[in-house]
Amino acid sequence: QVRVVESGGGLAQPGGSLRLSCTVSASRFRLYAMGWYRQAPGEERELVAHITMSGITDYADYVKDRFAITRDSADNTVDLQMKNLKPKDATVYSCRAEGTIEDAMVDYWGQGTQVTVSS
C-alpha cells in the first residue's frame, strides 16, 4: 500500500512564505521522483516543481526564483518552500509520487492542501 501525505499550506499574505511537505510511505514501491502540482477551479492541473530522488529539479516558469523544491531520499519526503507568494498562487496543491512496483511504472497522488494568499 502506498500513502502520500501532504502537510503545510494555509494562509499567507502577499509577499509572504509557506512550506509544503509531502511524505511517501510504501512497501514494494521504488520511488524515483516527486512533484508538486496545482489546480485552480476550472483550470487544468499544472506542474509547479518536480524533483528526482537523485536531485534533478524542474520548475514552472512562473515560480522560478520564488519556489524551491528539496528532497530527503532517506525519508521519502519532499518539501516545497514558497516565497514572495502572489494572489495567483492561491489554490490547491497536490503531491505526486512516481516510481515502480515490481518494474511497473506507477504514480500516486496526495489529497491536496489549500494555499490561500490574502491580506
N, C-alpha and C positions, 0 to 999 in steps of 0.2 A: 504494500500500500504506500502511496506517495502523498505526502501532505505538503502544501505550500502555504505558509503562514506569513502574513504581512503585518507590520506594525508601523506606528508613526502616523504621519498625516495630521490633519486637524486644521486649525485656523492660524493664519499668519497675515500680517499687514503687508501691503505693497512695499517691496524692498526688503522684506524680512526673509527668514530662513526656516526650513523644515528638513527633517531627515526621515526617510522611509527605510525600513529594513524588511528583508524577506529571508526566511529560512526554509530550506527544503529538508524534509526527513523522509527517508525511504529505504526500503530493503530491496536488494537486487537492482537498484537504479543507479546507473553510472551517469553522473552529472557532467555535462560538457559546457553549458553556458546558461546564463540567466539574464533576464532583461526586465525593464520597466516599460509599460505601455500606458497610454491614457486614452480615454474616450469621452468626448463631450456629448451631451444629448443631441441626437440627430446627426452625429458625425461618425466617420469611420474610426476604428481604433488605430492608433498610430504609435510607432516606436518612439520612446523618449531616450533611452540609453540601454546599451547592451554590453555584456562583458563575458568573455570566455573564462573558464577556470584557469587558463594559462595567462590571463591578464590582458588580452586584446580587447580594446574598448571601441565603441561606436556610439555616436550621439546624433540626435536630430539637430539640424542647423539652428533651430530656434532656442536650444538650450545650451549650446556650446558656450563656454566661458561662464556659465551660471550654475550648471549642474555637474556633479561628479559622481561616477559610479565606482564602487570598490567592492572587492570580494574577499572573503575569508574561506579559502578552499577547505581548510580543516573542519570548519563548522557548517559548510554549505550555506553560507549566508552572504547576501549581497545588500549593500547599503546605497542609497541614493541621497546624496547631500544636495539640497536645492537652496540656492542663494538668489538674492535680488528677484524675489518672486513677483510676478505680474498678475493682474486680474485674469488674464487669459490662460494662466497656468492652473486655474481653479477647475478641477474636475475629478473624476475617479481614476486612480492609478492602480494598475494591476501588475502583479509579478508573474513572470513566466519562467519555468524551468525546462530546459531542453537536455535530453540525454538518451540513453538506451536502456532497455530491459531485454536481456538475452539477445543482443545485437539488433533489436528492432528500435528504430528511432521513435521516440515518444516525446510529448511535451505536456506539461501540467500548469494550470493557472491557479492563482490565488483568487480570493473572493473580491478583492479590491479594497482600497482605502480612500477615503474622501480627503481631498485637499481643497481648502477654502482660502481665498486671498481677498481680504476686505479690510477697509479701515473702519 
